[in-house]
């Protein structure tokens, strides 16, 4: 398909440019993917990329931190526990983007329920409603696959 051909051309161009770099110049290439299984093996050859980092899904503590940042400008109703939301089983498999979407959806629910000049407050009920619309983007199977791919890439680079 044409998009895969275009991607291949970009990778080939990048590899050509990287191979021709002067060793005395500093170049930093930072890239991220949620499809590590599709990385061109030529990109992983020694001397091309020095570090590969696997970033796992956030822990419950990290989810709480992410929710705090995502809601820092939102007026939360009394009794809303971001720690409890972060530890809720429904947050398993949530990425940082999923948690931000959950907070936004809860805020939209608060705005919809706001009457007249009343100032909206995001309640636990709004988060409960948001859970009906926001789902984890990473399944347990995907997470295991990503971990296996990270191990394979790590093992391939240490040979």
Residue frames relative to the residue before (quaternion, step in Angstrom):
aa qw qx qy qz dx dy dz
X 1.0000 0.0000 0.0000 0.0000 0.00 0.00 0.00
X 0.6426 -0.5871 0.3381 0.3579 3.57 -1.12 0.65
X 0.6401 0.5219 -0.3510 0.4413 3.63 1.00 -0.65
X 0.6571 0.4846 -0.3286 0.4747 3.62 0.99 -0.68
X 0.6165 0.5264 -0.3448 0.4732 3.61 1.11 -0.63
X 0.6394 0.5128 -0.3195 0.4756 3.57 1.01 -0.80
X 0.6406 0.5158 -0.3212 0.4695 3.60 0.98 -0.82
X 0.6477 0.5198 -0.3159 0.4588 3.56 0.96 -0.85
X 0.6383 0.5187 -0.3276 0.4649 3.59 1.00 -0.78
X 0.6470 0.5154 -0.3204 0.4617 3.58 0.96 -0.84
X 0.6520 0.5039 -0.3148 0.4711 3.59 0.92 -0.91
X 0.6604 0.5064 -0.3139 0.4571 3.60 0.87 -0.89
X 0.6429 0.5120 -0.3174 0.4731 3.58 0.98 -0.84
X 0.6536 0.5163 -0.3089 0.4592 3.57 0.94 -0.89
X 0.6572 0.5103 -0.3063 0.4624 3.59 0.93 -0.90
X 0.6353 0.5263 -0.3221 0.4643 3.57 0.99 -0.84
X 0.6700 0.4944 -0.2941 0.4692 3.56 0.92 -0.92
X 0.6626 0.5090 -0.3093 0.4540 3.60 0.94 -0.88
X 0.6542 0.5186 -0.3140 0.4522 3.58 0.99 -0.79
X 0.7269 0.4449 -0.2404 0.4646 3.58 1.07 -0.66
X 0.4461 0.7166 -0.4460 0.2975 3.59 1.25 0.07
X 0.4830 -0.6231 0.5342 0.3052 3.52 -1.18 0.68
X 0.4915 -0.6967 0.4441 0.2752 3.58 -0.80 1.04
X 0.6520 0.5302 -0.3196 0.4377 3.61 1.14 -0.47
X 0.6322 0.5189 -0.3394 0.4646 3.59 1.21 -0.20
X 0.3407 -0.7278 0.5567 0.2103 3.53 -1.10 0.69
X 0.0424 0.7710 -0.6326 0.0600 3.52 -0.88 1.01
X 0.1178 -0.7795 0.6131 0.0516 3.52 -0.90 0.95
X 0.0845 -0.7640 0.6392 0.0254 3.52 -0.81 1.06
X 0.0298 -0.7818 0.6226 -0.0171 3.54 -0.69 1.09
X 0.0752 0.7953 -0.5941 0.0941 3.54 -0.77 1.03
X 0.1157 -0.7735 0.6194 0.0691 3.54 -1.20 0.52
X 0.0134 0.7937 -0.6080 0.0150 3.53 -1.15 0.62
X 0.2682 -0.7155 0.6093 0.2117 3.50 -1.22 0.46
X 0.6706 0.4078 -0.2940 0.5455 3.56 1.30 0.37
X 0.0199 -0.8461 0.5326 0.0048 3.62 0.57 1.09
X 0.5704 0.6039 -0.3748 0.4118 3.57 1.21 -0.42
X 0.7082 0.4553 -0.2573 0.4743 3.60 1.22 -0.37
X 0.4004 0.7067 -0.4921 0.3131 3.61 1.24 0.22
X 0.4686 -0.6680 0.5034 0.2842 3.55 -0.88 0.96
X 0.4964 -0.6845 0.4429 0.2981 3.63 -0.71 1.03
X 0.5869 0.5851 -0.3739 0.4164 3.61 1.09 -0.57
X 0.6169 0.5499 -0.3423 0.4471 3.59 1.13 -0.57
X 0.7099 0.4843 -0.2486 0.4468 3.57 1.16 -0.59
X 0.4239 0.7081 -0.4697 0.3135 3.60 1.24 0.02
X 0.6194 -0.5549 0.3930 0.3924 3.59 -1.10 0.65
X 0.7723 0.3369 -0.2710 0.4653 3.54 -1.06 0.84
X 0.6263 0.5337 -0.3480 0.4492 3.59 1.19 -0.25
X 0.7874 0.0036 0.0410 0.6151 3.55 0.70 -1.10
X 0.3488 -0.7803 0.4829 0.1905 3.57 -0.66 1.08
X 0.8134 0.1576 -0.0543 0.5573 3.58 0.94 -0.79
X 0.0875 -0.7371 0.6673 0.0614 3.51 -1.11 0.81
X 0.0875 -0.8071 0.5835 0.0214 3.56 -0.77 1.01
X 0.2090 -0.7331 0.6335 0.1323 3.52 -0.99 0.89
X 0.1304 -0.7831 0.6053 0.0569 3.57 -0.70 1.06
X 0.2647 -0.7934 0.5265 0.1522 3.58 -0.35 1.21
X 0.6492 -0.4687 0.4008 0.4452 3.54 -1.29 0.11
X 0.5842 -0.6107 0.3932 0.3622 3.59 -1.06 0.62
X 0.4747 -0.6306 0.5391 0.2940 3.53 -1.21 0.69
X 0.7067 -0.4228 0.3266 0.4639 3.58 -1.26 0.07
X 0.6538 0.5075 -0.3168 0.4633 3.60 0.96 -0.84
X 0.6631 0.4871 -0.3034 0.4806 3.58 0.95 -0.84
X 0.6131 0.5374 -0.3521 0.4597 3.61 1.03 -0.73
X 0.6331 0.5229 -0.3333 0.4634 3.58 1.00 -0.78
X 0.6463 0.5129 -0.3166 0.4679 3.59 0.94 -0.87
X 0.6537 0.5082 -0.3115 0.4663 3.58 0.94 -0.89
X 0.6538 0.5010 -0.3131 0.4728 3.60 0.95 -0.85
X 0.6176 0.5384 -0.3489 0.4548 3.62 1.01 -0.73
X 0.6767 0.4753 -0.2918 0.4806 3.58 0.94 -0.87
X 0.6751 0.5059 -0.2958 0.4481 3.59 0.97 -0.85
X 0.7603 0.3532 -0.1939 0.5095 3.61 1.13 -0.56
X 0.3641 0.7781 -0.4710 0.2005 3.60 1.22 0.03
X 0.7367 0.3735 -0.2364 0.5117 3.63 1.06 -0.56
X 0.5853 0.5798 -0.3677 0.4313 3.59 1.30 0.08
X 0.3792 -0.6916 0.5533 0.2678 3.57 -0.96 0.78
X 0.1668 -0.8000 0.5721 0.0700 3.58 -0.46 1.23
X 0.4797 -0.6556 0.5039 0.2936 3.54 -1.03 0.82
X 0.6150 -0.5340 0.4226 0.3977 3.52 -1.23 0.47
X 0.7658 0.3625 -0.2639 0.4610 3.55 -1.00 0.77
X 0.5362 0.5894 -0.4290 0.4256 3.60 1.22 -0.06
X 0.0929 -0.7965 0.5972 0.0156 3.56 -0.64 1.16
X 0.3028 -0.7644 0.5445 0.1660 3.55 -0.40 1.23
X 0.5858 0.5686 -0.3647 0.4478 3.59 1.13 -0.60
X 0.6744 0.4824 -0.2972 0.4734 3.59 0.93 -0.87
X 0.6333 0.5159 -0.3328 0.4712 3.59 1.00 -0.78
X 0.6630 0.5207 -0.3024 0.4448 3.59 0.92 -0.92
X 0.7209 0.4224 -0.2363 0.4961 3.58 1.12 -0.65
X 0.4253 0.6993 -0.4609 0.3430 3.58 1.30 -0.03
X 0.5536 -0.6412 0.4242 0.3200 3.59 -0.91 0.92
X 0.6078 0.5747 -0.3543 0.4180 3.59 1.12 -0.57
X 0.6316 0.5298 -0.3316 0.4588 3.61 1.25 -0.28
X 0.4285 0.6763 -0.4856 0.3510 3.60 1.23 -0.04
X 0.7979 0.2551 -0.2084 0.5048 3.58 -0.86 0.95
X 0.5071 0.6378 -0.4324 0.3861 3.58 1.27 0.00
X 0.2919 -0.7050 0.6201 0.1823 3.54 -1.05 0.87
X 0.7015 -0.4210 0.3409 0.4630 3.56 -1.28 -0.01
X 0.6440 0.5194 -0.3187 0.4625 3.58 1.02 -0.81
X 0.6309 0.5254 -0.3366 0.4611 3.59 1.02 -0.75
X 0.6562 0.5076 -0.3098 0.4645 3.59 0.97 -0.84
X 0.6303 0.5138 -0.3296 0.4798 3.58 1.04 -0.73
X 0.6394 0.5150 -0.3201 0.4727 3.58 1.02 -0.79
X 0.6181 0.5400 -0.3389 0.4599 3.60 1.03 -0.77
X 0.6722 0.4918 -0.2927 0.4697 3.58 0.89 -0.93
X 0.6503 0.5088 -0.3182 0.4659 3.61 0.96 -0.85
X 0.6543 0.5122 -0.3149 0.4586 3.57 0.94 -0.90
X 0.6350 0.5121 -0.3286 0.4759 3.60 1.01 -0.77
X 0.6508 0.5164 -0.3105 0.4619 3.60 0.99 -0.83
X 0.6341 0.5150 -0.3263 0.4756 3.59 1.00 -0.81
X 0.6324 0.5298 -0.3242 0.4629 3.59 1.02 -0.78
X 0.6419 0.5130 -0.3159 0.4743 3.57 1.03 -0.79
X 0.6538 0.5096 -0.3137 0.4631 3.59 0.99 -0.81
X 0.6446 0.5307 -0.3210 0.4471 3.58 0.99 -0.85
X 0.7233 0.4493 -0.2389 0.4668 3.55 1.03 -0.81
X 0.5107 0.6633 -0.4047 0.3681 3.55 1.30 -0.12
X 0.1765 -0.7967 0.5735 0.0722 3.56 -0.88 0.97
X 0.8612 0.0351 -0.0505 0.5045 3.57 -0.94 0.98
X 0.7934 -0.2782 0.2253 0.4924 3.55 -0.92 -0.95
X 0.3369 0.7552 -0.4898 0.2760 3.55 1.31 0.23
X 0.3955 -0.7068 0.5359 0.2383 3.57 -0.99 0.84
X 0.3959 -0.7433 0.4793 0.2468 3.60 -0.66 1.05
X 0.0740 -0.7580 0.6466 0.0435 3.54 -1.16 0.73
X 0.3758 -0.7288 0.5315 0.2125 3.56 -0.87 1.00
X 0.1455 -0.8200 0.5528 0.0306 3.53 -0.57 1.24
X 0.6804 -0.4464 0.3732 0.4456 3.53 -1.32 0.09
X 0.6035 0.5647 -0.3428 0.4465 3.59 1.10 -0.68
X 0.6331 0.5191 -0.3286 0.4709 3.58 1.07 -0.72
X 0.6417 0.4974 -0.3233 0.4861 3.59 1.04 -0.72
X 0.6161 0.5389 -0.3450 0.4593 3.60 1.02 -0.78
X 0.6645 0.4870 -0.2985 0.4818 3.58 0.95 -0.87
X 0.6292 0.5447 -0.3332 0.4431 3.59 1.03 -0.78
X 0.6143 0.5573 -0.3446 0.4397 3.60 1.08 -0.69
X 0.6117 0.5504 -0.3499 0.4478 3.60 1.21 -0.38
X 0.7572 0.3770 -0.1857 0.5000 3.58 1.26 -0.44
X 0.7331 0.3527 -0.2034 0.5448 3.58 1.20 -0.47
X 0.0561 -0.8105 0.5823 -0.0286 3.54 -0.76 1.10
X 0.6143 -0.5502 0.3961 0.4037 3.59 -1.18 0.43
X 0.3752 -0.7388 0.5164 0.2161 3.55 -0.98 0.84
X 0.7212 0.3597 -0.2226 0.5485 3.57 1.28 -0.23
X 0.2793 -0.7566 0.5705 0.1551 3.55 -0.64 1.14
X 0.6457 -0.4997 0.3816 0.4334 3.62 -1.19 0.30
X 0.6269 0.5354 -0.3336 0.4573 3.59 1.07 -0.72
X 0.6459 0.5097 -0.3135 0.4741 3.58 1.00 -0.86
X 0.6468 0.5275 -0.3249 0.4447 3.57 0.92 -0.89
X 0.6566 0.4931 -0.3086 0.4801 3.60 0.96 -0.86
X 0.6342 0.5307 -0.3229 0.4603 3.58 0.99 -0.82
X 0.6488 0.5098 -0.3147 0.4691 3.60 0.96 -0.86
X 0.6516 0.5104 -0.3168 0.4633 3.58 0.97 -0.85
X 0.6491 0.5069 -0.3182 0.4695 3.59 0.96 -0.84
X 0.6458 0.5139 -0.3148 0.4687 3.58 0.97 -0.86
X 0.6352 0.5223 -0.3296 0.4639 3.60 0.97 -0.84
X 0.6582 0.5001 -0.3104 0.4694 3.59 0.95 -0.84
X 0.6403 0.5252 -0.3187 0.4611 3.58 0.99 -0.86
X 0.6669 0.4934 -0.2993 0.4714 3.57 0.92 -0.92
X 0.6424 0.5187 -0.3201 0.4645 3.57 0.98 -0.85
X 0.6690 0.4983 -0.2927 0.4673 3.59 0.92 -0.93
X 0.6533 0.5210 -0.3159 0.4494 3.60 0.96 -0.83
X 0.6929 0.4772 -0.2800 0.4624 3.60 1.03 -0.71
X 0.6946 0.4679 -0.2879 0.4644 3.61 1.16 -0.40
X 0.4807 0.6748 -0.4353 0.3521 3.59 1.25 -0.01
